[in-house]
Amino acid sequence: MSKNADSYDSPGHRAWRRVVVKVGTNLLTAGSDRLSPEAIETIAHQIADLRRSGIEVVLVTSGAVAAGQALLNGRGGSLPRHGVANRQVLAALGQSSLMAEYSKCFEREGFLAAQALVSRTDLESDHGYLNTRNALLGLIQAGAIPVVNENDVVAIEELEGDVFGDNDRLSARVADVVDADTLVILSDVDGLYDRDPHLGDGAVRIPEVRHISPEIRAAAGLAGTERSRGGMATKVDAAEIATRIGTSVIIASGTEPDVLMRLSNGEDLGTRFPAGASRLESRKRRILATLRADSGRVVVNAGAASALLQRGSSLLPPGILSVSGQFERGTNIAVCDEGGTVIAAGRSNYSSADVEKIKGLRSGEARGIVDNDYGDEVIHRNNLVLVDRDSDRD
């Protein structure tokens, strides 16, 4: 049952460092058939408050289809939302106005907003995953607020509602990509209830879910609306994905005043899903699980090994002595010391052929040697885990 205390004392609550905030269509339209500038302004203001408090934020947003339909209707046009082709057209029409509204609101708060369109295939391939990860982390480091949406124009499965479900599952994947410690899913419902709260009195909010049981799934079996392709069931699916990879999840109402800052302070709002494992442990397991005896590897000198192990540095070309195996950009490879011991692993920014060309070279010398310059790092510290100790450094 819900607590009456002002703060939430769950041992699963942790101070936020990096959070993904997902907002649904119903919240952005305030229940109408068009975007609500006031709703978007409220979300932007709260995210800006989080940023000013030192918390990094990635926003995953719905609303493009609703925005497109409103634009079309305003010009006397008409296109129903059902059907993949129709939704592709509406999404293409609405993306620019949705992003323009976010850009305007964030600029008033003193922040730049950057649009990132992501599809399922982007995150399923090594190359696409690495490109998406590097871009989003680069935007965060540049002080911008990434605004992520499904690439609805080409992502047919997402528009059918069978894969990500109105950005809910996408938000969990994005939380994985950027190593978020928390995912907040905001909608017009203030959490998961033990029964459908729309069917009458007596429904009780569930403040915390530590295991997604058949009973929890039954309680979440609520359909989405015409505007929203998701529903509580897809939100619980997203929570299951995220908690498995080390991200805590909160489902809460976006209409609650200052909900994001209050949640960041541990207030008992919505439904919390504590992470099943630490984020770093989960990321390490995922990277190491892809390594095989025939995986690509590089051997580094003593100076590079020390920089990796002691200072949490990126792997740079000057420290690489040799390359073995064939691998493509975005592949997880092993990093060995001169004795052949695997000391680290991570996603390579370059193929084995390119690493062979730039190994041992200083940064200035390496530039221009390969056809595509993906930066000075062969493996960026954000994409690298250490093997010989229990914790790694971001």
C-alpha positions in Angstrom: 0.0 0.0 0.0 0.9 3.6 -0.4 2.8 5.3 2.4 1.7 8.6 4.0 5.2 9.8 4.7 6.5 12.8 2.8 9.7 11.0 1.7 10.4 7.5 0.4 12.8 5.6 2.6 13.3 2.6 0.3 16.9 1.3 0.4 16.7 1.2 -3.4 16.6 5.0 -3.7 19.8 6.5 -4.9 20.9 10.0 -5.7 20.4 10.7 -9.4 23.5 11.2 -11.5 22.1 10.7 -15.0 18.4 10.2 -15.7 16.3 9.4 -18.8 12.8 11.1 -18.7 10.1 9.7 -21.0 7.0 11.7 -21.6 3.9 10.2 -23.2 1.5 11.6 -25.8 -1.4 12.0 -23.4 0.7 14.1 -21.1 1.9 16.4 -23.9 -1.6 16.9 -25.4 -3.2 17.3 -21.9 -5.9 14.9 -23.1 -6.7 17.0 -26.2 -6.1 16.3 -29.9 -3.1 18.6 -30.2 0.2 19.5 -28.4 -0.2 21.6 -25.3 2.5 24.3 -25.2 1.9 24.7 -21.4 2.5 21.0 -20.9 5.8 21.0 -22.9 6.9 24.2 -21.1 6.3 22.5 -17.7 8.3 19.5 -18.7 11.2 21.7 -20.0 11.2 23.8 -16.9 11.4 20.7 -14.6 14.2 19.2 -16.7 16.1 22.5 -16.6 15.7 22.4 -12.8 17.3 19.0 -12.7 20.2 20.2 -14.9 20.8 23.2 -12.7 20.9 20.8 -9.7 23.8 18.9 -11.4 21.7 15.9 -12.8 22.3 15.0 -16.5 19.1 14.4 -18.4 18.1 12.7 -21.7 14.5 13.3 -22.7 12.6 10.6 -24.7 9.4 12.1 -26.1 6.3 11.0 -27.8 3.9 13.4 -29.6 5.0 13.6 -33.2 2.0 11.8 -34.6 -0.4 14.0 -32.6 1.4 17.1 -33.6 1.3 16.1 -37.3 -2.4 15.4 -37.1 -3.1 18.8 -35.5 -1.1 20.6 -38.2 -2.9 18.7 -41.0 -6.3 19.4 -39.4 -5.4 23.1 -39.1 -5.1 23.3 -42.9 -8.3 21.5 -43.5 -6.7 18.2 -44.2 -7.7 14.9 -42.6 -5.8 11.6 -42.0 -6.8 8.9 -39.5 -4.1 7.8 -37.1 -4.7 4.0 -37.7 -2.5 2.4 -40.3 1.3 2.4 -40.5 1.5 4.6 -43.6 -0.8 7.2 -42.1 1.2 7.4 -38.9 4.4 7.7 -40.9 3.0 10.7 -42.7 1.7 12.3 -39.5 5.0 11.7 -37.7 7.0 13.3 -40.5 4.6 16.3 -40.4 4.8 16.6 -36.6 8.4 16.1 -35.8 9.6 19.6 -36.7 6.8 21.4 -34.8 7.3 19.1 -31.8 11.1 19.8 -31.8 10.5 23.5 -32.4 8.4 23.7 -29.3 11.0 21.9 -27.2 13.8 24.1 -28.5 11.9 27.2 -27.7 11.1 26.1 -24.2 14.6 24.9 -23.4 16.2 28.0 -24.9 14.1 30.1 -22.4 15.6 28.0 -19.7 19.1 28.6 -21.0 19.7 25.2 -22.5 20.2 23.9 -26.1 18.0 21.0 -27.2 19.3 18.5 -29.7 17.0 16.1 -31.7 18.0 12.5 -31.9 15.8 10.1 -34.0 16.5 6.5 -33.0 15.0 3.2 -34.3 15.2 -0.3 -33.1 17.7 -1.3 -35.7 20.0 1.5 -34.6 20.4 -0.1 -31.2 20.5 -3.7 -32.4 23.7 -3.4 -34.5 27.1 -2.8 -33.0 27.8 0.0 -35.3 24.5 1.8 -34.7 24.7 1.3 -31.0 28.1 2.8 -30.8 27.2 5.8 -33.0 24.0 6.4 -30.9 25.9 6.1 -27.6 28.8 8.4 -28.7 26.4 11.0 -30.0 24.1 11.1 -27.0 27.0 11.1 -24.5 28.7 13.8 -26.6 25.6 15.9 -26.4 25.4 15.5 -22.7 29.1 16.5 -22.3 28.5 19.5 -24.5 25.8 20.7 -22.1 22.9 20.1 -24.5 19.7 18.2 -23.7 19.2 15.3 -26.1 15.5 15.0 -27.2 15.0 11.4 -28.4 12.1 10.1 -30.4 11.5 7.0 -32.5 12.4 7.4 -36.1 8.7 6.9 -37.0 9.2 7.6 -40.7 11.2 4.5 -41.2 10.6 2.4 -38.1 7.5 0.5 -39.2 7.6 -1.9 -36.2 7.5 0.9 -33.7 4.5 2.5 -35.4 2.6 -0.8 -35.2 3.1 -0.6 -31.5 4.6 -4.1 -31.2 8.2 -3.3 -30.4 8.8 -0.2 -28.3 5.2 0.8 -27.5 4.9 4.5 -27.8 8.5 5.1 -26.8 8.2 3.2 -23.4 10.6 0.4 -24.4 12.7 2.7 -26.4 13.3 4.8 -23.3 14.6 1.6 -21.5 17.0 1.0 -24.4 18.2 4.6 -24.3 18.8 4.3 -20.6 21.1 1.4 -21.3 22.9 3.3 -24.1 23.7 6.3 -21.9 24.3 4.4 -18.7 21.4 6.1 -16.9 21.0 5.2 -13.2 17.3 6.1 -13.3 14.5 6.0 -15.9 11.4 8.1 -15.1 8.3 7.4 -17.2 5.8 10.2 -17.0 2.2 9.8 -18.1 -1.3 10.9 -17.0 -1.4 8.0 -14.5 0.2 8.3 -11.1 1.8 4.8 -11.1 0.8 1.2 -11.2 -2.3 0.1 -9.3 -3.4 -3.3 -8.1 -6.4 -3.0 -10.4 -7.7 -0.6 -13.1 -8.3 2.7 -11.3 -10.6 3.8 -14.1 -13.2 1.1 -13.3 -14.2 2.4 -9.9 -13.1 2.9 -6.3 -10.9 0.7 -4.3 -7.8 0.6 -6.5 -4.6 0.9 -4.5 -1.3 2.4 -5.9 1.7 0.0 -5.6 4.6 2.1 -4.3 7.4 -0.4 -5.2 7.8 -3.5 -7.3 10.9 -5.6 -6.7 9.8 -8.5 -8.9 7.6 -8.3 -12.0 5.3 -11.3 -11.3 2.3 -12.6 -13.2 0.1 -10.7 -10.7 2.0 -7.4 -11.5 1.5 -8.0 -15.2 -2.2 -8.7 -14.7 -2.5 -5.4 -12.8 -0.7 -3.6 -15.7 -2.9 -5.0 -18.4 -4.4 -1.7 -19.4 -4.8 -0.7 -23.0 -3.4 2.5 -24.5 -5.6 5.2 -26.0 -6.0 6.3 -29.6 -3.5 9.1 -29.0 -1.1 6.9 -27.0 0.1 3.6 -28.5 1.4 2.4 -25.2 -0.3 1.7 -21.8 0.7 0.5 -18.4 1.7 -2.9 -19.8 4.4 -1.4 -22.0 5.6 0.7 -19.1 6.1 -2.4 -17.0 7.8 -4.1 -20.0 10.2 -1.1 -20.1 10.8 -1.4 -16.3 11.7 -5.0 -16.7 14.2 -4.2 -19.5 15.8 -1.3 -17.6 16.1 -3.0 -14.2 17.8 -6.0 -15.7 20.6 -3.8 -17.0 21.0 -1.9 -13.8 18.7 1.1 -14.2 16.0 1.9 -11.6 12.6 2.9 -13.0 9.8 5.2 -11.7 6.4 5.4 -13.3 4.6 8.6 -12.2 2.2 11.3 -13.2 3.5 14.2 -15.2 0.7 16.3 -14.0 2.0 16.2 -10.4 3.6 19.6 -9.6 7.4 19.6 -9.7 7.3 15.8 -10.0 10.8 15.3 -11.3 12.6 17.3 -8.6 10.4 15.7 -5.9 11.2 12.2 -7.3 14.9 13.0 -7.4 14.6 13.9 -3.7 13.1 10.5 -2.9 9.5 11.5 -2.4 7.0 8.7 -2.4 5.3 9.3 -5.8 4.3 6.8 -8.4 5.7 3.3 -8.6 9.4 2.5 -8.2 11.2 -0.5 -9.7 14.6 -0.9 -8.1 17.5 -2.0 -10.3 18.2 -5.7 -10.2 21.9 -5.2 -10.5 24.4 -2.3 -10.4 24.7 -0.5 -13.8 28.4 -1.0 -14.0 28.2 -4.7 -13.2 25.5 -5.1 -15.8 27.5 -3.2 -18.5 30.5 -5.2 -17.7 28.7 -8.5 -18.0 27.2 -7.4 -21.3 30.5 -6.5 -22.8 32.4 -9.5 -21.4 29.7 -11.9 -22.5 30.4 -11.0 -26.2 34.1 -11.9 -25.9 35.1 -15.2 -27.3 38.4 -17.0 -27.7 38.5 -15.7 -31.3 37.4 -12.1 -30.5 39.6 -9.3 -31.7 42.2 -8.0 -29.3 44.9 -5.5 -28.9 48.1 -5.7 -26.8 49.1 -2.5 -25.0 52.3 -1.3 -23.5 52.9 -0.9 -19.7 52.2 2.8 -19.8 48.8 2.3 -21.5 47.9 -0.5 -19.2 48.7 1.7 -16.2 46.6 4.5 -17.6 43.6 2.2 -18.1 43.9 0.5 -14.7 44.9 3.3 -12.5 43.4 6.4 -14.1 40.4 5.1 -16.0 41.7 6.5 -19.2 40.6 5.9 -22.8 42.7 3.6 -25.0 44.7 5.7 -27.4 46.8 4.6 -30.5 50.3 5.4 -28.9 49.8 2.6 -26.3 48.9 -0.2 -28.7 51.6 -2.6 -29.6 49.8 -5.1 -31.8 46.4 -6.1 -33.1 45.0 -9.7 -33.6 41.7 -10.9 -35.1 39.4 -9.2 -37.5 36.7 -6.9 -36.2 34.5 -4.0 -37.3 33.9 -0.6 -35.8 31.5 -1.0 -32.8 32.7 -4.5 -32.0 33.6 -5.4 -28.4 37.3 -6.4 -28.2 39.7 -7.4 -25.5 42.6 -5.3 -24.3 45.7 -7.3 -23.1 48.9 -6.3 -21.3 52.3 -7.4 -22.7 52.0 -10.7 -20.9 48.8 -11.6 -22.7 46.5 -11.1 -19.7 43.1 -9.5 -20.6 42.9 -6.3 -18.5 39.9 -4.6 -20.2 37.3 -4.8 -22.9 35.2 -2.4 -24.8 33.7 -1.2 -28.1 36.2 -0.2 -30.6 35.8 3.1 -32.5 37.8 1.6 -35.4 38.0 -1.6 -37.4 41.0 -4.0 -36.9 42.4 -2.8 -40.3 42.3 0.8 -39.1 43.7 0.1 -35.7 46.6 -1.7 -37.4 47.3 1.5 -39.4 47.3 3.9 -36.4 48.8 1.7 -33.6 51.7 3.3 -31.9 51.1 6.7 -33.6 50.6 10.0 -31.7 47.2 11.6 -32.2 48.5 14.2 -34.7 50.2 11.5 -36.7 47.2 9.2 -36.7 44.9 11.8 -38.2 44.6 11.4 -42.0 45.9 7.8 -41.9 42.4 6.3 -41.9 39.5 7.2 -44.2 37.1 8.0 -41.4 38.2 9.9 -38.3 36.2 8.8 -35.3 38.3 10.7 -32.8 41.5 10.1 -31.0 40.3 7.2 -28.9 40.4 3.6 -30.1 38.2 2.7 -27.2 36.6 5.7 -25.3 36.5 5.4 -21.5 32.7 5.5 -21.7 32.7 2.3 -23.7 35.4 0.4 -21.7 35.3 -1.8 -18.6 38.1 -3.2 -16.6 38.4 -6.9 -16.1 40.9 -7.3 -13.2 39.0 -5.5 -10.5 35.4 -5.3 -9.2 34.7 -1.8 -10.3 35.4 0.3 -13.4 35.4 4.0 -14.0 33.1 5.9 -16.3 
